[in-house]
Each structure stands twice: as C-alpha cells, then as structure tokens.
C-alpha cells in the first residue's frame, strides 16, 4: 500500500518545482541548439540540415520541444512570484518595492546576457514581471480567464484574421517587399557577425538591432502576451498550491494528464499534416497556426502533469530527484547554457555555426546538459545558492548573502 503523501511544512521548498525548472532547461538548450544558438532568421530553409538524421531531429524538436519548455519556464516564473508574495505576507514584510527592485536587478543581468545572446528571455521576464504586481489582487477565476485568452494567443488570432481579410494596395505590397529585403540583408549581416565577428561588433549588434528584432518577434508571434498569460497561470497555481503533494493535487494532475495528452496528440498530427510558419496566407494556414498554439499548451501541460506524478511516486530515487539541484540554480544553468552556445557555435569560440548538423548540435547539447546536472549536484552540496542566484539576491538585499552551507543564516 502506498504511503500517504508528506505535506511540506511552512517555508519548506517544494522540490518538484525545482525538478520541473530543470526539466524545462533541458528542452530550452535543445531548442537553442537546433539553430546553433542563432536566435534569429537562418540564412536558408535548410540551415544545419545536412543529412536525413538532421531533418528527423529538427522535425522532432519542432513537434516535441519548440515552444513547450519555454511555456513551462514562463509558467514557473509566475509560480515563483506567487510563492514570494505568500512568504512576504506570512512574514508581514513589504513586497512590491522589493520585488520591483529584484526585477530591476534581473533586467541588468539580462542586458549583460543580451550583449552575448539575442535569444535572452530574461529582459522580457523583467519587464512583464512588473505587471504581476497590480494583478496580484485580481480574483483567481478572473486571472484564469484572462490567462487562457492570452496563452491561446486569441489577440494574435484576431489580428491575423483582420490582416488576412485586408486588401493591401500595390504601394503597400511594394513597401512590404522592400522592408522584407532590408530585414533579410540585416539578418544576413547579423549571421556573419555571429560566425566571425568580434565581441564588440557582436555586442553592438545584439544591443541594437537584436533588441529591436526581439521586440518585433515578441509582438508579431504573440509571445509577448502569451508569456504574460503563462505568468498569470503560474500565479494561480501558486495561490492554489497545486504542487504540494496531497491526494487532491494528485487527482488534479491525473485528470489533467490524459485529456492534455489526447489534445496534444491530435494537434501534433495536424502539425505533421500541415506544418505552419510565420507566413499565414490562407484561412487554412491560420487554423493550422492556432492548432499548433494549442499543441504547445496541451503538450506542455502533459509534460508538467507527467513529471509531477512521476516525481511524487518516488521523490527520493531515480532520475527526476537528481535534477532538483539544477532547478535550484536555474538562472545560473540558463546563463551557462549560453556559454556553451557561444563556445561551440560562435566565432568567439569554435565557430561551428552552420558547419555542423542539427543532430550533432543536439547531441552536444544533451552531453553538456548532463555535465550541468552533475556540476549542479556537486555545487549544491556545498552551497545554498547558485553563483548568479547569490549575486541576484545579494544585489536585491544590498547585502552579501551567506553562500556556504556552513555559513549562518542571515536575519
């Protein structure tokens, strides 16, 4: 007979959340590696596709990881907000000011990261995270409705339908074609900088055209409001404490597992039959694009439910508990993955961008992830925080935080 779930005491870390964070970082490094950490428009449609194995891995990545692990990572950011808010409330200390400053520090870290890598997501988190503060008093049911509309990209769907029905003039068509040609030229220049440019050239490009391109992508793809919707869902999950190991929460995840899996399977089949991209020219394209959005959400939900239930079955043994230390130092892990990408693919390192296939790139990424797991375990045995987490917390509190596990707790 299975033992009754153990309830965490107040303030105790919920380890399954760390496991989920580490799991999301696995998908993130694979997604970035499929394009050699390019984080931009590739120079050709068959970029890094040199063999059937490359094409297979690329297809599987698009179906199984693209957008899914970003979804989980963003969801967990909102969950962390709810946990921090609850802890501050229980301690009777102020929250809004401290959290705002915490996001300012995160933005500074993000700008440094953006100088190296245009795919940085932290700057978006820092900006959108500020909007969580006024939403913290909104009722949970209302938040779920708002979040669902945003996560399913309903604003983007409506905008796309409007644009699809619009009849552009010949002048507008010519202007759009000229803009596309300019963008293609700019992206080619950025690609060449990443292949062989100096750090000064790369940083200047990343902090100018890179940030502008990111802003355009976030709006045109709907990622901007999708991300905030995921924050809101995470905040609701934190309020409801669904990641505490109780029988009611186990039932919730069991009920989530199979419906989300069925929807994910159906929409995955649609994606195989009708792949989608950014160019939506017909109503069928729009429907396929919406189906892929649903696929990303449902498969992400399936992953979260499956990992949570598997972890709760054996919380002290197996692979999943071994991921928890990485999840505790998720920011350090995320940034060190960029170091891997720069060293392997960019001209600042080995310069393999565009020279190795997708299968090789993903294989190297998985090997590096395994190394990260082992290093995280070794680090967290000796220290309380990851190195970047320690810096972030120290700057947040204007005081050096205890790092060694032998150090006394700060007041």
C-alpha positions as CSV (number, residue, x, y, z in Angstrom):
1,X,0.0,0.0,0.0
2,X,1.3,3.4,-1.0
3,X,2.4,5.7,1.9
4,X,0.4,8.9,2.4
5,X,1.9,11.9,0.8
6,X,4.1,14.0,3.1
7,X,2.9,17.7,3.4
8,X,5.7,20.3,3.3
9,X,6.0,22.4,6.4
10,X,5.6,26.2,6.0
11,X,8.5,27.7,4.2
12,X,9.8,24.4,3.0
13,X,11.0,24.3,-0.6
14,X,8.7,22.4,-2.9
15,X,11.2,20.2,-4.7
16,X,9.0,19.1,-7.6
17,X,9.1,22.8,-8.8
18,X,12.9,22.6,-8.9
19,X,12.6,19.4,-10.9
20,X,10.2,21.0,-13.4
21,X,12.5,24.0,-13.8
22,X,15.5,21.7,-14.5
23,X,13.3,19.7,-16.9
24,X,12.3,22.9,-18.8
25,X,16.0,23.8,-19.1
26,X,16.6,20.5,-20.9
27,X,14.1,21.5,-23.6
28,X,15.4,25.0,-23.8
29,X,19.0,24.1,-24.6
30,X,17.8,21.6,-27.3
31,X,15.7,24.3,-28.9
32,X,18.5,26.8,-28.9
33,X,21.0,24.2,-30.3
34,X,18.8,23.2,-33.2
35,X,19.7,26.6,-34.8
36,X,23.2,26.8,-33.3
37,X,22.1,29.5,-30.8
38,X,21.4,31.7,-33.8
39,X,18.2,33.1,-32.2
40,X,17.3,34.8,-35.4
41,X,16.3,34.2,-39.0
42,X,18.5,31.5,-40.6
43,X,20.2,32.3,-43.9
44,X,18.3,29.4,-45.6
45,X,15.4,27.0,-45.1
46,X,17.8,24.0,-44.9
47,X,20.1,25.6,-42.4
48,X,22.1,23.0,-40.5
49,X,20.2,20.2,-42.3
50,X,22.9,18.1,-43.9
51,X,21.5,14.6,-43.6
52,X,18.3,12.7,-43.0
53,X,19.2,12.4,-39.3
54,X,19.4,16.2,-39.1
55,X,16.0,16.6,-40.7
56,X,14.5,14.0,-38.4
57,X,15.9,15.6,-35.3
58,X,14.8,19.0,-36.5
59,X,11.2,17.7,-37.1
60,X,11.1,16.0,-33.7
61,X,12.4,19.2,-32.0
62,X,9.7,21.3,-33.6
63,X,6.9,18.9,-32.5
64,X,8.2,17.9,-29.1
65,X,10.2,20.8,-27.7
66,X,9.8,24.0,-29.6
67,X,7.7,26.4,-27.5
68,X,6.8,23.8,-24.9
69,X,9.7,24.2,-22.5
70,X,9.6,28.0,-22.8
71,X,6.0,27.6,-21.8
72,X,6.9,25.6,-18.6
73,X,9.8,28.0,-17.8
74,X,7.5,31.0,-18.0
75,X,4.7,29.3,-16.0
76,X,7.2,28.6,-13.2
77,X,8.2,32.3,-13.2
78,X,4.6,33.2,-12.3
79,X,4.5,30.4,-9.8
80,X,7.7,31.8,-8.1
81,X,6.0,35.2,-7.9
82,X,3.1,33.7,-6.0
83,X,5.4,31.9,-3.6
84,X,7.4,35.0,-2.9
85,X,4.2,37.0,-2.3
86,X,2.9,34.4,0.1
87,X,6.1,34.2,2.0
88,X,6.3,38.0,2.3
89,X,2.7,38.1,3.5
90,X,3.3,35.5,6.1
91,X,6.4,37.4,7.4
92,X,4.5,40.7,7.4
93,X,7.1,42.5,5.3
94,X,6.6,44.7,2.2
95,X,6.6,43.1,-1.2
96,X,6.0,45.4,-4.1
97,X,9.1,47.6,-3.7
98,X,11.4,44.7,-3.1
99,X,10.0,42.7,-6.0
100,X,10.3,45.7,-8.3
101,X,14.0,46.2,-7.4
102,X,14.5,42.5,-7.8
103,X,13.3,42.8,-11.4
104,X,15.5,45.8,-12.0
105,X,18.5,43.7,-11.0
106,X,17.2,40.9,-13.2
107,X,17.0,43.4,-16.1
108,X,20.6,44.4,-15.6
109,X,21.7,40.8,-15.7
110,X,19.6,40.4,-18.8
111,X,21.2,43.3,-20.6
112,X,24.6,41.8,-20.0
113,X,23.3,38.4,-21.2
114,X,21.7,40.1,-24.3
115,X,25.1,41.5,-25.3
116,X,26.2,38.0,-25.9
117,X,22.9,36.3,-27.0
118,X,19.9,37.8,-28.8
119,X,17.7,34.9,-27.6
120,X,17.8,36.1,-24.0
121,X,14.3,35.9,-22.4
122,X,15.2,37.4,-19.0
123,X,14.7,41.0,-20.2
124,X,11.1,40.1,-21.2
125,X,10.6,38.5,-17.9
126,X,11.9,41.5,-16.0
127,X,9.6,43.9,-17.9
128,X,6.4,41.8,-17.9
129,X,7.1,40.7,-14.3
130,X,6.2,44.3,-13.2
131,X,2.7,43.8,-14.5
132,X,2.2,40.9,-12.0
133,X,2.2,43.4,-9.1
134,X,-1.1,45.1,-10.0
135,X,-2.6,41.7,-10.9
136,X,-1.9,40.2,-7.6
137,X,-5.2,41.3,-6.1
138,X,-7.4,40.0,-9.0
139,X,-9.5,37.0,-8.2
140,X,-8.2,33.7,-9.3
141,X,-11.1,32.8,-11.5
142,X,-10.7,36.1,-13.4
143,X,-7.0,35.5,-13.8
144,X,-7.6,32.1,-15.3
145,X,-10.0,33.5,-17.9
146,X,-7.5,36.3,-18.8
147,X,-4.6,33.9,-18.9
148,X,-6.4,31.4,-21.1
149,X,-7.2,34.1,-23.7
150,X,-3.6,35.3,-23.7
151,X,-1.9,31.8,-23.7
152,X,-4.1,30.7,-26.6
153,X,-2.9,33.8,-28.5
154,X,-6.5,34.9,-29.1
155,X,-5.4,38.5,-29.7
156,X,-2.9,37.3,-32.3
157,X,-5.5,35.1,-33.9
158,X,-8.0,38.0,-34.2
159,X,-5.3,40.3,-35.6
160,X,-4.2,37.7,-38.2
161,X,-7.8,37.3,-39.3
162,X,-8.2,41.0,-39.8
163,X,-4.9,41.2,-41.8
164,X,-5.9,38.2,-43.8
165,X,-9.2,39.9,-44.9
166,X,-7.5,43.2,-45.6
167,X,-6.7,44.1,-49.2
168,X,-3.3,45.9,-49.4
169,X,-2.7,48.4,-52.1
170,X,0.0,47.9,-54.7
171,X,2.0,50.6,-52.8
172,X,1.7,48.7,-49.5
173,X,2.8,45.5,-51.2
174,X,5.8,47.2,-52.7
175,X,6.7,48.8,-49.4
176,X,6.4,45.5,-47.5
177,X,8.6,43.7,-50.1
178,X,11.3,46.4,-49.7
179,X,11.1,46.1,-45.9
180,X,11.5,42.3,-46.1
181,X,14.5,42.7,-48.3
182,X,16.1,45.1,-45.8
183,X,15.4,42.7,-43.0
184,X,16.9,39.8,-44.9
185,X,20.0,41.9,-45.5
186,X,20.2,42.9,-41.8
187,X,19.8,39.3,-40.7
188,X,22.5,38.1,-43.0
189,X,24.9,40.7,-41.5
190,X,24.0,39.5,-38.0
191,X,24.6,35.9,-39.0
192,X,28.0,36.8,-40.3
193,X,28.9,38.6,-37.1
194,X,27.9,35.6,-35.1
195,X,30.1,33.4,-37.3
196,X,33.2,35.6,-37.3
197,X,32.7,39.0,-35.7
198,X,34.5,40.4,-32.7
199,X,32.8,40.7,-29.3
200,X,32.5,44.5,-29.7
201,X,30.7,44.1,-33.0
202,X,28.5,41.3,-31.7
203,X,27.5,43.2,-28.6
204,X,26.7,46.4,-30.5
205,X,24.5,44.4,-32.9
206,X,22.8,42.4,-30.2
207,X,22.0,45.5,-28.1
208,X,20.6,47.5,-31.1
209,X,19.1,45.5,-33.9
210,X,19.0,42.4,-31.7
211,X,16.7,44.0,-29.1
212,X,14.6,45.6,-31.8
213,X,14.2,42.3,-33.6
214,X,13.3,40.6,-30.3
215,X,10.6,43.2,-29.6
216,X,9.2,42.7,-33.1
217,X,9.2,39.0,-32.8
218,X,7.5,39.1,-29.4
219,X,4.6,41.1,-30.8
220,X,4.2,39.5,-34.2
221,X,4.4,36.0,-32.8
222,X,2.2,36.8,-29.8
223,X,4.9,35.6,-27.5
224,X,4.6,38.9,-25.5
225,X,1.0,38.3,-24.2
226,X,1.4,34.5,-24.3
227,X,4.3,34.9,-21.8
228,X,2.3,37.2,-19.5
229,X,-0.6,34.7,-19.7
230,X,1.7,32.0,-18.6
231,X,2.9,34.2,-15.7
232,X,-0.8,34.6,-14.6
233,X,-1.4,30.8,-14.8
234,X,1.7,30.2,-12.7
235,X,0.5,32.8,-10.2
236,X,-2.9,31.0,-10.0
237,X,-1.1,27.6,-9.5
238,X,0.9,29.2,-6.7
239,X,-2.2,30.5,-5.0
240,X,-3.9,27.1,-5.2
241,X,-0.7,25.3,-4.1
242,X,-1.2,22.6,-6.7
243,X,2.4,21.4,-6.4
244,X,2.1,20.4,-2.8
245,X,1.9,16.6,-2.6
246,X,-1.7,16.0,-1.5
247,X,-4.2,13.4,-2.6
248,X,-6.4,16.2,-4.1
249,X,-3.5,17.5,-6.1
250,X,-2.6,14.0,-7.3
251,X,-6.1,13.6,-8.6
252,X,-5.9,17.0,-10.3
253,X,-2.8,16.0,-12.2
254,X,-4.2,12.6,-13.1
255,X,-7.2,14.4,-14.6
256,X,-5.0,16.8,-16.4
257,X,-2.7,14.1,-17.8
258,X,-4.9,12.2,-20.2
259,X,-7.1,15.0,-21.7
260,X,-4.0,17.1,-22.3
261,X,-2.2,14.1,-23.9
262,X,-5.2,13.4,-26.2
263,X,-5.4,17.1,-27.3
264,X,-1.6,17.2,-27.8
265,X,-1.6,14.0,-29.9
266,X,-4.4,15.3,-32.1
267,X,-2.8,18.7,-32.7
268,X,0.6,17.1,-33.3
269,X,-1.0,15.1,-36.1
270,X,-2.3,18.3,-37.5
271,X,1.1,19.9,-37.3
272,X,2.6,16.9,-39.2
273,X,0.0,17.1,-42.0
274,X,0.0,20.9,-42.2
275,X,3.2,22.5,-40.9
276,X,2.9,26.1,-40.0
277,X,5.2,29.1,-40.1
278,X,5.1,32.9,-39.8
279,X,3.7,33.4,-43.3
280,X,-0.1,32.9,-43.0
281,X,-1.7,33.4,-46.3
282,X,-4.9,31.4,-46.1
283,X,-7.6,30.5,-43.6
284,X,-6.2,27.0,-43.5
285,X,-2.8,28.5,-42.5
286,X,-4.5,30.4,-39.7
287,X,-6.3,27.3,-38.5
288,X,-3.1,25.3,-38.5
289,X,-1.2,28.0,-36.7
290,X,-3.9,28.1,-33.9
291,X,-3.8,24.3,-33.7
292,X,-0.1,24.5,-33.2
293,X,-0.6,27.0,-30.4
294,X,-3.0,24.6,-28.7
295,X,-0.4,21.8,-29.3
296,X,2.2,23.8,-27.5
297,X,0.0,24.5,-24.5
298,X,-1.5,21.0,-24.2
299,X,1.8,19.2,-24.6
300,X,3.4,21.5,-22.0
301,X,0.5,20.6,-19.6
302,X,1.0,16.9,-20.3
303,X,4.8,17.2,-19.6
304,X,4.1,19.1,-16.3
305,X,1.5,16.6,-15.2
306,X,3.6,13.5,-16.1
307,X,6.8,14.8,-14.5
308,X,4.9,15.8,-11.3
309,X,3.2,12.5,-10.9
310,X,6.3,10.5,-11.7
311,X,8.3,12.5,-9.2
312,X,5.7,12.1,-6.5
313,X,5.8,8.3,-7.0
314,X,9.5,8.2,-6.0
315,X,10.6,11.5,-4.6
316,X,13.8,10.2,-3.2
317,X,15.1,7.9,-6.0
318,X,15.6,7.9,-9.7
319,X,16.5,10.5,-12.4
320,X,14.0,13.2,-11.5
321,X,15.1,13.9,-7.9
322,X,18.7,14.2,-9.4
323,X,17.5,17.2,-11.4
324,X,16.4,19.2,-8.3
325,X,19.8,20.8,-7.6
326,X,19.9,22.2,-11.2
327,X,16.4,23.6,-10.7
328,X,17.5,25.4,-7.5
329,X,20.2,27.2,-9.6
330,X,18.1,27.6,-12.7
331,X,19.3,31.1,-13.6
332,X,22.9,30.0,-13.4
333,X,22.1,27.0,-15.5
334,X,20.3,29.1,-18.1
335,X,23.1,31.5,-18.5
336,X,25.8,28.8,-18.6
337,X,23.9,27.2,-21.5
338,X,24.6,30.4,-23.4
339,X,28.3,30.0,-22.6
340,X,28.1,26.5,-24.2
341,X,26.4,28.0,-27.3
342,X,28.9,30.8,-27.7
343,X,31.9,28.5,-27.3
344,X,30.6,25.8,-29.6
345,X,28.9,27.8,-32.4
346,X,30.0,31.4,-32.5
347,X,33.2,32.9,-33.9
348,X,34.2,33.8,-30.3
349,X,34.7,30.0,-29.8
350,X,34.9,27.1,-32.2
351,X,32.8,28.8,-34.8
352,X,30.7,25.8,-35.8
353,X,27.6,27.8,-36.6
354,X,26.2,26.5,-39.9
355,X,29.1,24.0,-40.2
356,X,27.6,21.1,-38.1
357,X,24.2,19.5,-38.5
358,X,21.2,19.6,-36.2
359,X,21.8,16.1,-34.9
360,X,25.4,16.8,-33.9
361,X,24.4,20.1,-32.3
362,X,21.6,18.5,-30.2
363,X,23.9,15.6,-29.2
364,X,26.4,18.0,-27.9
365,X,23.7,20.0,-26.1
366,X,22.4,16.8,-24.3
367,X,26.0,15.9,-23.3
368,X,26.5,19.4,-21.9
369,X,23.2,19.2,-20.0
370,X,24.3,16.0,-18.3
371,X,27.5,17.8,-17.3
372,X,25.3,20.6,-15.9
373,X,23.3,18.1,-13.9
374,X,26.5,16.7,-12.3
375,X,28.0,20.1,-11.6
376,X,24.8,21.3,-10.1
377,X,24.7,18.4,-7.7
378,X,28.3,19.0,-6.6
379,X,27.7,22.7,-6.2
380,X,24.5,22.5,-4.2
381,X,26.1,20.0,-1.8
382,X,28.5,22.8,-0.7
383,X,26.5,25.9,-1.3
384,X,23.0,27.2,-0.6
385,X,22.6,29.2,-3.9
386,X,23.9,29.1,-7.4
387,X,26.5,31.8,-8.1
388,X,24.2,34.0,-10.2
389,X,21.4,33.4,-7.7
390,X,23.7,34.5,-5.0
391,X,24.6,37.7,-6.9
392,X,21.0,38.4,-7.7
393,X,19.9,38.0,-4.1
394,X,22.8,40.0,-2.7
395,X,22.1,42.9,-5.0
396,X,18.4,42.7,-4.2
397,X,19.0,43.0,-0.4
398,X,22.1,45.3,-0.7
399,X,23.9,42.8,1.4
400,X,26.2,39.8,0.7
401,X,24.1,36.7,1.3
402,X,25.5,33.6,3.0
403,X,26.6,31.2,0.4
404,X,28.4,28.2,2.0
405,X,26.2,25.7,3.7
406,X,28.4,26.0,6.7
407,X,27.6,29.8,6.9
408,X,25.0,31.0,9.4
409,X,21.5,32.0,8.1
410,X,21.0,35.7,7.5
411,X,18.5,37.5,9.6
